[in-house]
Amino acid sequence: MASSKEYLDFILEKLSDLEEITYRAMMGEFIIYYRGKIVGGIYDDRFLVKPVKSAINYMPAARYELPYEGVKEMLLVDEVDDKEFLTGLLNAMYDELPAPKKKKKK
């Protein structure tokens, strides 16, 4: 099941206090970037983030879920209605997220 543009717009509105939130559509789902780093994505209308230590500490009761078959589990963000919570979560995670990979020149 693909994610809806309406759910993407809802999450983007909740993250609107943060600068440099971008996304990329990928196979019916959406990858979410914060200041150039991948924080997670929207999969089957669920907001999932990378399970870095800061995210685990920020959401100690969060469930691990698969975005889709064959990939690593991610943390399900249940408190998507809380703009302040989401802003704090992404700010807490930022320093731990891997830097974007450099694209190879052809």
Phi and psi in radians as a Rosetta constraint file:
Dihedral C 1 N 2 CA 2 C 2 CIRCULARHARMONIC -1.461 0.35
Dihedral N 2 CA 2 C 2 N 3 CIRCULARHARMONIC 2.760 0.35
Dihedral C 2 N 3 CA 3 C 3 CIRCULARHARMONIC -1.455 0.35
Dihedral N 3 CA 3 C 3 N 4 CIRCULARHARMONIC 2.650 0.35
Dihedral C 3 N 4 CA 4 C 4 CIRCULARHARMONIC -1.571 0.35
Dihedral N 4 CA 4 C 4 N 5 CIRCULARHARMONIC 2.635 0.35
Dihedral C 4 N 5 CA 5 C 5 CIRCULARHARMONIC -1.121 0.35
Dihedral N 5 CA 5 C 5 N 6 CIRCULARHARMONIC -0.552 0.35
Dihedral C 5 N 6 CA 6 C 6 CIRCULARHARMONIC -1.105 0.35
Dihedral N 6 CA 6 C 6 N 7 CIRCULARHARMONIC -0.727 0.35
Dihedral C 6 N 7 CA 7 C 7 CIRCULARHARMONIC -1.187 0.35
Dihedral N 7 CA 7 C 7 N 8 CIRCULARHARMONIC -0.709 0.35
Dihedral C 7 N 8 CA 8 C 8 CIRCULARHARMONIC -0.997 0.35
Dihedral N 8 CA 8 C 8 N 9 CIRCULARHARMONIC -0.853 0.35
Dihedral C 8 N 9 CA 9 C 9 CIRCULARHARMONIC -1.054 0.35
Dihedral N 9 CA 9 C 9 N 10 CIRCULARHARMONIC -0.675 0.35
Dihedral C 9 N 10 CA 10 C 10 CIRCULARHARMONIC -1.071 0.35
Dihedral N 10 CA 10 C 10 N 11 CIRCULARHARMONIC -0.836 0.35
Dihedral C 10 N 11 CA 11 C 11 CIRCULARHARMONIC -1.151 0.35
Dihedral N 11 CA 11 C 11 N 12 CIRCULARHARMONIC -0.760 0.35
Dihedral C 11 N 12 CA 12 C 12 CIRCULARHARMONIC -1.067 0.35
Dihedral N 12 CA 12 C 12 N 13 CIRCULARHARMONIC -0.636 0.35
Dihedral C 12 N 13 CA 13 C 13 CIRCULARHARMONIC -1.144 0.35
Dihedral N 13 CA 13 C 13 N 14 CIRCULARHARMONIC -0.704 0.35
Dihedral C 13 N 14 CA 14 C 14 CIRCULARHARMONIC -1.174 0.35
Dihedral N 14 CA 14 C 14 N 15 CIRCULARHARMONIC -0.435 0.35
Dihedral C 14 N 15 CA 15 C 15 CIRCULARHARMONIC -1.697 0.35
Dihedral N 15 CA 15 C 15 N 16 CIRCULARHARMONIC 0.156 0.35
Dihedral C 15 N 16 CA 16 C 16 CIRCULARHARMONIC -1.172 0.35
Dihedral N 16 CA 16 C 16 N 17 CIRCULARHARMONIC -0.273 0.35
Dihedral C 16 N 17 CA 17 C 17 CIRCULARHARMONIC -1.320 0.35
Dihedral N 17 CA 17 C 17 N 18 CIRCULARHARMONIC -0.263 0.35
Dihedral C 17 N 18 CA 18 C 18 CIRCULARHARMONIC -1.597 0.35
Dihedral N 18 CA 18 C 18 N 19 CIRCULARHARMONIC 2.494 0.35
Dihedral C 18 N 19 CA 19 C 19 CIRCULARHARMONIC -1.527 0.35
Dihedral N 19 CA 19 C 19 N 20 CIRCULARHARMONIC 2.649 0.35
Dihedral C 19 N 20 CA 20 C 20 CIRCULARHARMONIC 1.112 0.35
Dihedral N 20 CA 20 C 20 N 21 CIRCULARHARMONIC 0.720 0.35
Dihedral C 20 N 21 CA 21 C 21 CIRCULARHARMONIC -1.576 0.35
Dihedral N 21 CA 21 C 21 N 22 CIRCULARHARMONIC 2.146 0.35
Dihedral C 21 N 22 CA 22 C 22 CIRCULARHARMONIC -2.311 0.35
Dihedral N 22 CA 22 C 22 N 23 CIRCULARHARMONIC 2.979 0.35
Dihedral C 22 N 23 CA 23 C 23 CIRCULARHARMONIC -2.578 0.35
Dihedral N 23 CA 23 C 23 N 24 CIRCULARHARMONIC 2.830 0.35
Dihedral C 23 N 24 CA 24 C 24 CIRCULARHARMONIC -2.406 0.35
Dihedral N 24 CA 24 C 24 N 25 CIRCULARHARMONIC 2.285 0.35
Dihedral C 24 N 25 CA 25 C 25 CIRCULARHARMONIC -1.295 0.35
Dihedral N 25 CA 25 C 25 N 26 CIRCULARHARMONIC 2.380 0.35
Dihedral C 25 N 26 CA 26 C 26 CIRCULARHARMONIC -2.578 0.35
Dihedral N 26 CA 26 C 26 N 27 CIRCULARHARMONIC 1.918 0.35
Dihedral C 26 N 27 CA 27 C 27 CIRCULARHARMONIC 0.918 0.35
Dihedral N 27 CA 27 C 27 N 28 CIRCULARHARMONIC 0.777 0.35
Dihedral C 27 N 28 CA 28 C 28 CIRCULARHARMONIC 1.471 0.35
Dihedral N 28 CA 28 C 28 N 29 CIRCULARHARMONIC 0.006 0.35
Dihedral C 28 N 29 CA 29 C 29 CIRCULARHARMONIC -2.111 0.35
Dihedral N 29 CA 29 C 29 N 30 CIRCULARHARMONIC -3.123 0.35
Dihedral C 29 N 30 CA 30 C 30 CIRCULARHARMONIC -2.351 0.35
Dihedral N 30 CA 30 C 30 N 31 CIRCULARHARMONIC 2.222 0.35
Dihedral C 30 N 31 CA 31 C 31 CIRCULARHARMONIC -1.580 0.35
Dihedral N 31 CA 31 C 31 N 32 CIRCULARHARMONIC 2.306 0.35
Dihedral C 31 N 32 CA 32 C 32 CIRCULARHARMONIC -1.844 0.35
Dihedral N 32 CA 32 C 32 N 33 CIRCULARHARMONIC 2.267 0.35
Dihedral C 32 N 33 CA 33 C 33 CIRCULARHARMONIC -2.011 0.35
Dihedral N 33 CA 33 C 33 N 34 CIRCULARHARMONIC 2.484 0.35
Dihedral C 33 N 34 CA 34 C 34 CIRCULARHARMONIC -2.197 0.35
Dihedral N 34 CA 34 C 34 N 35 CIRCULARHARMONIC 2.020 0.35
Dihedral C 34 N 35 CA 35 C 35 CIRCULARHARMONIC 0.867 0.35
Dihedral N 35 CA 35 C 35 N 36 CIRCULARHARMONIC 0.763 0.35
Dihedral C 35 N 36 CA 36 C 36 CIRCULARHARMONIC 1.525 0.35
Dihedral N 36 CA 36 C 36 N 37 CIRCULARHARMONIC -0.150 0.35
Dihedral C 36 N 37 CA 37 C 37 CIRCULARHARMONIC -1.828 0.35
Dihedral N 37 CA 37 C 37 N 38 CIRCULARHARMONIC 2.492 0.35
Dihedral C 37 N 38 CA 38 C 38 CIRCULARHARMONIC -1.307 0.35
Dihedral N 38 CA 38 C 38 N 39 CIRCULARHARMONIC 2.134 0.35
Dihedral C 38 N 39 CA 39 C 39 CIRCULARHARMONIC -1.734 0.35
Dihedral N 39 CA 39 C 39 N 40 CIRCULARHARMONIC -0.450 0.35
Dihedral C 39 N 40 CA 40 C 40 CIRCULARHARMONIC 2.872 0.35
Dihedral N 40 CA 40 C 40 N 41 CIRCULARHARMONIC -2.510 0.35
Dihedral C 40 N 41 CA 41 C 41 CIRCULARHARMONIC -3.031 0.35
Dihedral N 41 CA 41 C 41 N 42 CIRCULARHARMONIC 3.123 0.35
Dihedral C 41 N 42 CA 42 C 42 CIRCULARHARMONIC -1.938 0.35
Dihedral N 42 CA 42 C 42 N 43 CIRCULARHARMONIC 2.063 0.35
Dihedral C 42 N 43 CA 43 C 43 CIRCULARHARMONIC -2.260 0.35
Dihedral N 43 CA 43 C 43 N 44 CIRCULARHARMONIC 2.135 0.35
Dihedral C 43 N 44 CA 44 C 44 CIRCULARHARMONIC 0.886 0.35
Dihedral N 44 CA 44 C 44 N 45 CIRCULARHARMONIC 0.773 0.35
Dihedral C 44 N 45 CA 45 C 45 CIRCULARHARMONIC 0.976 0.35
Dihedral N 45 CA 45 C 45 N 46 CIRCULARHARMONIC 0.682 0.35
Dihedral C 45 N 46 CA 46 C 46 CIRCULARHARMONIC -2.231 0.35
Dihedral N 46 CA 46 C 46 N 47 CIRCULARHARMONIC 2.399 0.35
Dihedral C 46 N 47 CA 47 C 47 CIRCULARHARMONIC -1.613 0.35
Dihedral N 47 CA 47 C 47 N 48 CIRCULARHARMONIC 1.970 0.35
Dihedral C 47 N 48 CA 48 C 48 CIRCULARHARMONIC -2.022 0.35
Dihedral N 48 CA 48 C 48 N 49 CIRCULARHARMONIC 2.460 0.35
Dihedral C 48 N 49 CA 49 C 49 CIRCULARHARMONIC -2.143 0.35
Dihedral N 49 CA 49 C 49 N 50 CIRCULARHARMONIC 2.806 0.35
Dihedral C 49 N 50 CA 50 C 50 CIRCULARHARMONIC -1.107 0.35
Dihedral N 50 CA 50 C 50 N 51 CIRCULARHARMONIC 2.468 0.35
Dihedral C 50 N 51 CA 51 C 51 CIRCULARHARMONIC -1.476 0.35
Dihedral N 51 CA 51 C 51 N 52 CIRCULARHARMONIC 1.022 0.35
Dihedral C 51 N 52 CA 52 C 52 CIRCULARHARMONIC -1.361 0.35
Dihedral N 52 CA 52 C 52 N 53 CIRCULARHARMONIC 2.775 0.35
Dihedral C 52 N 53 CA 53 C 53 CIRCULARHARMONIC -0.944 0.35
Dihedral N 53 CA 53 C 53 N 54 CIRCULARHARMONIC -0.731 0.35
Dihedral C 53 N 54 CA 54 C 54 CIRCULARHARMONIC -1.123 0.35
Dihedral N 54 CA 54 C 54 N 55 CIRCULARHARMONIC -0.626 0.35
Dihedral C 54 N 55 CA 55 C 55 CIRCULARHARMONIC -1.226 0.35
Dihedral N 55 CA 55 C 55 N 56 CIRCULARHARMONIC -0.687 0.35
Dihedral C 55 N 56 CA 56 C 56 CIRCULARHARMONIC -1.119 0.35
Dihedral N 56 CA 56 C 56 N 57 CIRCULARHARMONIC -0.732 0.35
Dihedral C 56 N 57 CA 57 C 57 CIRCULARHARMONIC -1.182 0.35
Dihedral N 57 CA 57 C 57 N 58 CIRCULARHARMONIC -0.626 0.35
Dihedral C 57 N 58 CA 58 C 58 CIRCULARHARMONIC -1.240 0.35
Dihedral N 58 CA 58 C 58 N 59 CIRCULARHARMONIC -0.570 0.35
Dihedral C 58 N 59 CA 59 C 59 CIRCULARHARMONIC -2.238 0.35
Dihedral N 59 CA 59 C 59 N 60 CIRCULARHARMONIC 1.214 0.35
Dihedral C 59 N 60 CA 60 C 60 CIRCULARHARMONIC -1.064 0.35
Dihedral N 60 CA 60 C 60 N 61 CIRCULARHARMONIC -0.408 0.35
Dihedral C 60 N 61 CA 61 C 61 CIRCULARHARMONIC -1.707 0.35
Dihedral N 61 CA 61 C 61 N 62 CIRCULARHARMONIC 0.111 0.35
Dihedral C 61 N 62 CA 62 C 62 CIRCULARHARMONIC -1.127 0.35
Dihedral N 62 CA 62 C 62 N 63 CIRCULARHARMONIC 2.517 0.35
Dihedral C 62 N 63 CA 63 C 63 CIRCULARHARMONIC -1.561 0.35
Dihedral N 63 CA 63 C 63 N 64 CIRCULARHARMONIC 2.549 0.35
Dihedral C 63 N 64 CA 64 C 64 CIRCULARHARMONIC -1.544 0.35
Dihedral N 64 CA 64 C 64 N 65 CIRCULARHARMONIC 2.330 0.35
Dihedral C 64 N 65 CA 65 C 65 CIRCULARHARMONIC -2.432 0.35
Dihedral N 65 CA 65 C 65 N 66 CIRCULARHARMONIC 2.685 0.35
Dihedral C 65 N 66 CA 66 C 66 CIRCULARHARMONIC -1.487 0.35
Dihedral N 66 CA 66 C 66 N 67 CIRCULARHARMONIC 2.237 0.35
Dihedral C 66 N 67 CA 67 C 67 CIRCULARHARMONIC -1.115 0.35
Dihedral N 67 CA 67 C 67 N 68 CIRCULARHARMONIC -0.717 0.35
Dihedral C 67 N 68 CA 68 C 68 CIRCULARHARMONIC -2.867 0.35
Dihedral N 68 CA 68 C 68 N 69 CIRCULARHARMONIC 2.931 0.35
Dihedral C 68 N 69 CA 69 C 69 CIRCULARHARMONIC -1.059 0.35
Dihedral N 69 CA 69 C 69 N 70 CIRCULARHARMONIC 2.446 0.35
Dihedral C 69 N 70 CA 70 C 70 CIRCULARHARMONIC 1.558 0.35
Dihedral N 70 CA 70 C 70 N 71 CIRCULARHARMONIC 0.147 0.35
Dihedral C 70 N 71 CA 71 C 71 CIRCULARHARMONIC -2.206 0.35
Dihedral N 71 CA 71 C 71 N 72 CIRCULARHARMONIC 2.985 0.35
Dihedral C 71 N 72 CA 72 C 72 CIRCULARHARMONIC -1.246 0.35
Dihedral N 72 CA 72 C 72 N 73 CIRCULARHARMONIC 2.650 0.35
Dihedral C 72 N 73 CA 73 C 73 CIRCULARHARMONIC -1.206 0.35
Dihedral N 73 CA 73 C 73 N 74 CIRCULARHARMONIC 2.665 0.35
Dihedral C 73 N 74 CA 74 C 74 CIRCULARHARMONIC -2.239 0.35
Dihedral N 74 CA 74 C 74 N 75 CIRCULARHARMONIC 2.978 0.35
Dihedral C 74 N 75 CA 75 C 75 CIRCULARHARMONIC -1.588 0.35
Dihedral N 75 CA 75 C 75 N 76 CIRCULARHARMONIC 2.282 0.35
Dihedral C 75 N 76 CA 76 C 76 CIRCULARHARMONIC -1.420 0.35
Dihedral N 76 CA 76 C 76 N 77 CIRCULARHARMONIC 2.222 0.35
Dihedral C 76 N 77 CA 77 C 77 CIRCULARHARMONIC -1.616 0.35
Dihedral N 77 CA 77 C 77 N 78 CIRCULARHARMONIC 1.927 0.35
Dihedral C 77 N 78 CA 78 C 78 CIRCULARHARMONIC -1.463 0.35
Dihedral N 78 CA 78 C 78 N 79 CIRCULARHARMONIC -0.558 0.35
Dihedral C 78 N 79 CA 79 C 79 CIRCULARHARMONIC -1.546 0.35
Dihedral N 79 CA 79 C 79 N 80 CIRCULARHARMONIC 0.939 0.35
Dihedral C 79 N 80 CA 80 C 80 CIRCULARHARMONIC -1.286 0.35
Dihedral N 80 CA 80 C 80 N 81 CIRCULARHARMONIC -0.258 0.35
Dihedral C 80 N 81 CA 81 C 81 CIRCULARHARMONIC -1.419 0.35
Dihedral N 81 CA 81 C 81 N 82 CIRCULARHARMONIC -0.238 0.35
Dihedral C 81 N 82 CA 82 C 82 CIRCULARHARMONIC -1.712 0.35
Dihedral N 82 CA 82 C 82 N 83 CIRCULARHARMONIC 1.715 0.35
Dihedral C 82 N 83 CA 83 C 83 CIRCULARHARMONIC -1.023 0.35
Dihedral N 83 CA 83 C 83 N 84 CIRCULARHARMONIC -0.747 0.35
Dihedral C 83 N 84 CA 84 C 84 CIRCULARHARMONIC -1.135 0.35
Dihedral N 84 CA 84 C 84 N 85 CIRCULARHARMONIC -0.691 0.35
Dihedral C 84 N 85 CA 85 C 85 CIRCULARHARMONIC -1.088 0.35
Dihedral N 85 CA 85 C 85 N 86 CIRCULARHARMONIC -0.826 0.35
Dihedral C 85 N 86 CA 86 C 86 CIRCULARHARMONIC -1.115 0.35
Dihedral N 86 CA 86 C 86 N 87 CIRCULARHARMONIC -0.723 0.35
Dihedral C 86 N 87 CA 87 C 87 CIRCULARHARMONIC -1.064 0.35
Dihedral N 87 CA 87 C 87 N 88 CIRCULARHARMONIC -0.804 0.35
Dihedral C 87 N 88 CA 88 C 88 CIRCULARHARMONIC -1.106 0.35
Dihedral N 88 CA 88 C 88 N 89 CIRCULARHARMONIC -0.698 0.35
Dihedral C 88 N 89 CA 89 C 89 CIRCULARHARMONIC -1.057 0.35
Dihedral N 89 CA 89 C 89 N 90 CIRCULARHARMONIC -0.901 0.35
Dihedral C 89 N 90 CA 90 C 90 CIRCULARHARMONIC -1.150 0.35
Dihedral N 90 CA 90 C 90 N 91 CIRCULARHARMONIC -0.663 0.35
Dihedral C 90 N 91 CA 91 C 91 CIRCULARHARMONIC -1.120 0.35
Dihedral N 91 CA 91 C 91 N 92 CIRCULARHARMONIC -0.685 0.35
Dihedral C 91 N 92 CA 92 C 92 CIRCULARHARMONIC -1.137 0.35
Dihedral N 92 CA 92 C 92 N 93 CIRCULARHARMONIC -0.640 0.35
Dihedral C 92 N 93 CA 93 C 93 CIRCULARHARMONIC -1.362 0.35
Dihedral N 93 CA 93 C 93 N 94 CIRCULARHARMONIC -0.494 0.35
Dihedral C 93 N 94 CA 94 C 94 CIRCULARHARMONIC -0.874 0.35
Dihedral N 94 CA 94 C 94 N 95 CIRCULARHARMONIC -0.900 0.35
Dihedral C 94 N 95 CA 95 C 95 CIRCULARHARMONIC -1.123 0.35
Dihedral N 95 CA 95 C 95 N 96 CIRCULARHARMONIC -0.443 0.35
Dihedral C 95 N 96 CA 96 C 96 CIRCULARHARMONIC -1.489 0.35
Dihedral N 96 CA 96 C 96 N 97 CIRCULARHARMONIC -0.300 0.35
Dihedral C 96 N 97 CA 97 C 97 CIRCULARHARMONIC -1.260 0.35
Dihedral N 97 CA 97 C 97 N 98 CIRCULARHARMONIC 2.484 0.35
Dihedral C 97 N 98 CA 98 C 98 CIRCULARHARMONIC -1.151 0.35
Dihedral N 98 CA 98 C 98 N 99 CIRCULARHARMONIC 2.561 0.35
Dihedral C 98 N 99 CA 99 C 99 CIRCULARHARMONIC -1.153 0.35
Dihedral N 99 CA 99 C 99 N 100 CIRCULARHARMONIC 2.654 0.35
Dihedral C 99 N 100 CA 100 C 100 CIRCULARHARMONIC -1.091 0.35
Dihedral N 100 CA 100 C 100 N 101 CIRCULARHARMONIC 2.536 0.35
Dihedral C 100 N 101 CA 101 C 101 CIRCULARHARMONIC -1.297 0.35
Dihedral N 101 CA 101 C 101 N 102 CIRCULARHARMONIC 2.438 0.35
Dihedral C 101 N 102 CA 102 C 102 CIRCULARHARMONIC -1.260 0.35
Dihedral N 102 CA 102 C 102 N 103 CIRCULARHARMONIC 2.365 0.35
Dihedral C 102 N 103 CA 103 C 103 CIRCULARHARMONIC -1.379 0.35
Dihedral N 103 CA 103 C 103 N 104 CIRCULARHARMONIC 2.397 0.35
Dihedral C 103 N 104 CA 104 C 104 CIRCULARHARMONIC -1.357 0.35
Dihedral N 104 CA 104 C 104 N 105 CIRCULARHARMONIC 2.470 0.35
Dihedral C 104 N 105 CA 105 C 105 CIRCULARHARMONIC -1.373 0.35
Dihedral N 105 CA 105 C 105 N 106 CIRCULARHARMONIC 2.522 0.35
